Amino acid sequence: MSERIFRFAPSPNGHLHLGHALSALLNRQAADRFGGRLLLRLEDIDQTRCTPDLEREMLEDLSWLGITFDGPVWRQSERFAAYGTALDRLQSIGLVYRGYLTRAEIKAHVARLESETGRAWPRDPDGAPHYPGDASVLPPDEINSRWTNAAPFALRLDMKAALDQISGPLVWMEASAEGADLANTRPAPIAADPSIWGDVVLARKDTPTSYHLSVVVDDAAQQITDVVRGRDLYAATSVHRLLQDLLGYPAPVYCHHRLILGPDGTKLSKSAGDTSLRALRAAGMNLSGLMRRIGLA
């Protein structure tokens, strides 16, 4: 059997919190159980919010957790050329188009349609309305003007055209256990439905890639066999499976683990400073206490 390769891929745009600790530790446990490798990838595309200081502090937190990685650190900010190559491939088969509508224009258009028709406009799992298309909102001369004047735009995947490229059912393999217990579970197929996302963004005028595109390209480049990540990314796997098929990439086995929730029942975010590892360490929490708090004791 080929070597099992896992990865932990945080963004250094804030401090790691309890949820990151759970994910990193589960990945390390699984890699150890399979005799495999765990790689560290930093999703630092946003060079404004992702800073060297935050990266250094993130690495300090991972060291405090006792987590080691099996290979050099990958930084997405150093891989823009690879994402551009993948984007070019999708453009060459007619699956990418420019969208000039702003978020405010989309919101206003959708609100007007819902008011006029009394029907809800489709929204993606994150609650954002599906892209309505420039031609349904803007007159042709305005679209031409934005093109001519190099207005801000997003490069979007034509979802209908992309799905027409897929023959047969689109599925991913999902493991139901976590961490070391992954070795005792058999993954089951899950039907993917990328259409629920509409025409997703693959890149922008000022940003050469999106999360969806970069994560798929990097998982393939690093030969990741197992993706262990939070349940909040479960629905995004449908888009990732579609892009993998379109680009001819192999599909990893996925495991979407439980989330650590805050007192209000919502998932943690980096802005919740009281649950950051650095804040908890400063308050006197030790590693065994943290393990109990995240349910890994």
C-alpha positions in Angstrom: 0.0 0.0 0.0 1.3 3.5 -0.8 2.4 5.9 1.9 -0.4 7.9 3.6 0.2 11.6 3.4 -1.8 14.1 5.6 -1.6 17.9 5.8 -2.5 20.6 8.2 -3.1 23.9 6.3 -3.9 26.9 8.5 -3.9 30.6 7.5 -1.4 32.8 9.4 -3.9 35.7 9.6 -4.6 35.4 13.3 -3.7 33.2 16.3 -4.5 29.5 16.3 -7.5 28.5 18.5 -8.8 25.3 20.1 -10.4 24.2 16.8 -7.0 24.4 15.1 -5.4 22.5 17.9 -8.0 19.7 17.5 -7.4 19.5 13.7 -3.6 19.5 13.9 -3.6 16.9 16.7 -6.0 14.6 14.8 -3.9 14.8 11.7 -0.7 14.0 13.7 -2.5 11.0 15.3 -3.7 9.7 12.0 -0.3 10.0 10.3 1.4 8.2 13.2 -1.2 5.4 13.2 -0.7 4.8 9.5 3.0 5.2 9.6 2.6 8.1 7.2 3.7 11.7 6.9 2.1 15.0 8.1 2.9 18.1 6.0 2.4 21.8 7.0 1.0 24.1 4.4 0.4 27.8 5.2 -2.5 29.4 3.3 -1.0 32.8 3.2 -2.5 34.2 -0.1 -3.8 37.3 1.7 -0.5 39.0 2.1 -2.1 41.9 3.9 -3.6 39.9 6.8 -1.0 37.1 6.8 2.1 38.5 8.4 5.6 37.1 9.3 4.9 37.8 13.0 1.6 35.8 12.9 3.4 33.0 11.1 6.1 32.9 13.7 3.6 32.8 16.5 1.6 30.1 14.8 4.7 27.9 14.5 5.4 28.5 18.2 1.9 27.3 19.1 2.3 24.2 17.0 5.6 23.5 18.7 3.9 23.9 22.1 1.3 21.3 21.1 4.2 18.9 20.4 3.3 18.6 16.8 6.1 17.8 14.3 5.9 17.9 10.5 7.6 15.6 8.0 8.9 18.0 5.4 9.5 21.6 4.6 6.8 24.2 5.1 4.8 25.1 2.0 3.5 28.6 1.6 0.8 29.3 -0.9 2.2 32.8 -1.5 5.1 31.1 -3.2 2.9 29.0 -5.6 1.0 31.6 -7.6 2.5 30.2 -10.9 1.1 26.8 -10.2 -2.4 28.2 -9.6 -2.1 30.2 -12.8 -1.3 27.1 -14.7 -4.4 25.3 -13.4 -6.5 28.3 -14.1 -5.2 28.5 -17.6 -6.2 24.8 -18.2 -9.8 25.5 -17.1 -9.9 28.7 -19.2 -8.6 26.8 -22.3 -11.7 24.5 -22.2 -14.1 27.4 -21.8 -15.0 26.9 -18.1 -14.0 30.3 -16.8 -15.5 33.8 -17.3 -15.1 37.3 -15.9 -17.7 38.6 -13.6 -17.8 42.3 -13.0 -20.7 42.6 -10.5 -19.9 43.9 -7.1 -21.3 42.3 -3.9 -23.5 45.3 -3.5 -24.9 45.0 -7.1 -25.5 41.3 -6.6 -27.3 41.9 -3.3 -29.5 44.6 -4.7 -30.4 42.6 -7.8 -31.3 39.5 -5.8 -33.4 41.6 -3.3 -35.3 43.1 -6.2 -36.0 39.8 -7.8 -37.1 38.2 -4.6 -39.4 41.1 -3.9 -40.9 41.0 -7.4 -41.3 37.2 -7.7 -41.9 36.2 -4.1 -39.4 33.4 -4.6 -36.1 32.9 -2.8 -33.0 33.3 -4.9 -30.6 30.3 -4.6 -27.8 30.7 -2.1 -24.6 28.7 -1.5 -24.0 26.8 1.8 -22.3 29.9 3.2 -25.4 32.0 2.5 -24.1 34.0 -0.4 -26.5 34.4 -3.4 -25.6 32.6 -6.6 -24.0 34.8 -9.2 -26.8 36.1 -11.5 -24.5 36.9 -14.5 -23.5 40.3 -15.7 -25.9 40.4 -18.6 -28.9 40.0 -16.3 -27.9 43.1 -14.3 -25.8 45.4 -16.5 -26.5 46.8 -20.0 -24.0 45.7 -22.7 -22.3 49.2 -22.9 -21.6 49.1 -19.1 -20.1 45.6 -19.4 -17.9 46.8 -22.3 -16.9 49.9 -20.3 -15.8 47.8 -17.3 -13.8 45.5 -19.6 -12.2 48.4 -21.4 -11.3 50.3 -18.2 -9.9 47.2 -16.4 -12.5 47.4 -13.7 -12.2 44.9 -10.8 -13.5 41.4 -11.7 -13.7 37.9 -10.4 -12.8 34.8 -12.6 -15.7 32.4 -12.0 -16.2 28.8 -12.8 -19.1 28.3 -15.2 -20.8 25.6 -13.1 -23.2 24.3 -15.7 -20.5 24.0 -18.4 -18.2 22.4 -15.8 -20.8 19.8 -14.8 -21.4 19.0 -18.5 -17.7 17.9 -18.6 -18.3 15.2 -16.0 -19.4 11.8 -17.1 -20.9 9.5 -14.4 -21.6 10.2 -10.7 -19.3 12.6 -8.8 -18.5 11.3 -5.3 -15.9 11.5 -2.6 -14.9 8.9 0.0 -15.6 10.0 3.6 -14.2 8.4 6.7 -16.4 8.6 9.8 -13.7 8.2 12.5 -11.1 10.6 13.7 -7.4 10.6 14.4 -5.9 7.3 15.1 -9.3 5.6 14.8 -9.2 6.2 11.0 -7.3 3.0 10.7 -10.4 1.1 11.9 -13.0 2.6 9.6 -13.9 2.0 6.0 -14.6 5.2 4.0 -18.0 5.4 2.4 -19.0 7.2 -0.8 -20.7 10.6 -0.5 -22.5 12.1 -3.5 -21.0 15.5 -4.5 -23.3 18.3 -5.6 -21.2 21.3 -6.7 -24.2 23.0 -8.2 -25.3 24.2 -4.7 -22.4 26.7 -4.9 -23.3 28.3 -8.2 -20.5 29.9 -10.2 -17.7 29.9 -7.6 -14.8 32.3 -7.7 -11.5 30.9 -8.8 -9.4 34.1 -8.8 -9.8 37.8 -8.8 -8.1 40.7 -10.7 -5.9 41.4 -7.7 -5.7 37.9 -6.3 -4.4 35.1 -8.5 -6.3 32.3 -6.8 -9.1 31.4 -4.5 -9.3 28.9 -1.6 -11.1 26.3 -3.8 -8.5 26.4 -6.5 -5.3 26.6 -4.4 -6.3 23.8 -2.0 -7.0 21.4 -4.9 -3.8 22.3 -6.7 -1.7 21.9 -3.6 -3.3 18.6 -2.4 -2.4 17.1 -5.8 1.1 18.6 -5.8 1.9 17.3 -2.3 0.3 13.9 -3.2 -2.1 14.2 -0.2 -3.9 10.9 0.3 -6.0 11.9 3.3 -7.6 15.3 4.1 -8.6 15.6 7.8 -10.4 18.9 8.3 -13.3 20.5 10.1 -17.0 19.8 9.5 -17.4 23.4 8.3 -15.7 22.4 5.1 -17.8 19.4 4.3 -20.0 21.1 1.7 -16.9 22.6 0.0 -15.7 19.1 -0.8 -18.2 19.0 -3.7 -16.5 21.9 -5.4 -13.1 20.3 -4.7 -14.1 17.0 -6.2 -15.4 18.8 -9.3 -12.1 20.7 -9.8 -10.1 17.5 -9.2 -11.9 15.8 -12.0 -11.7 18.7 -14.4 -7.9 19.0 -13.8 -7.2 15.3 -13.8 -6.1 15.1 -10.2 -6.5 12.1 -7.9 -9.0 12.5 -5.1 -7.9 12.1 -1.4 -10.0 10.3 1.2 -11.7 12.9 3.4 -12.6 13.0 7.0 -14.5 16.0 8.3 -14.1 16.1 12.1 -16.3 17.6 14.8 -15.9 21.3 15.6 -15.0 23.0 18.8 -17.9 25.4 19.4 -18.0 28.6 21.5 -20.5 29.3 24.3 -23.0 30.6 21.8 -22.9 27.4 19.8 -21.0 28.8 16.8 -17.7 27.7 15.5 -14.6 29.4 16.8 -12.8 32.1 14.8 -9.4 33.7 15.1 -11.1 36.9 16.3 -12.2 35.1 19.4 -9.1 35.9 21.4 -10.2 34.1 24.6 -10.0 30.7 22.9 -6.7 31.3 21.2 -3.9 29.0 22.2 -1.7 31.9 23.1 -4.3 33.4 25.4 -5.0 30.1 27.1 -1.3 29.5 27.6 -0.9 33.0 29.1 -3.8 32.1 31.5 -1.9 29.1 32.7 -3.4 26.2 30.7 -1.0 23.3 30.2 -1.0 20.8 27.4 -2.9 18.1 29.3 -5.6 20.6 30.2 -6.0 21.6 26.6 -6.2 18.0 25.5 -9.1 17.4 28.0 -10.8 20.6 26.9 -10.9 19.5 23.2 -11.8 15.9 24.1 -8.6 14.1 23.3 -7.5 13.2 26.8 
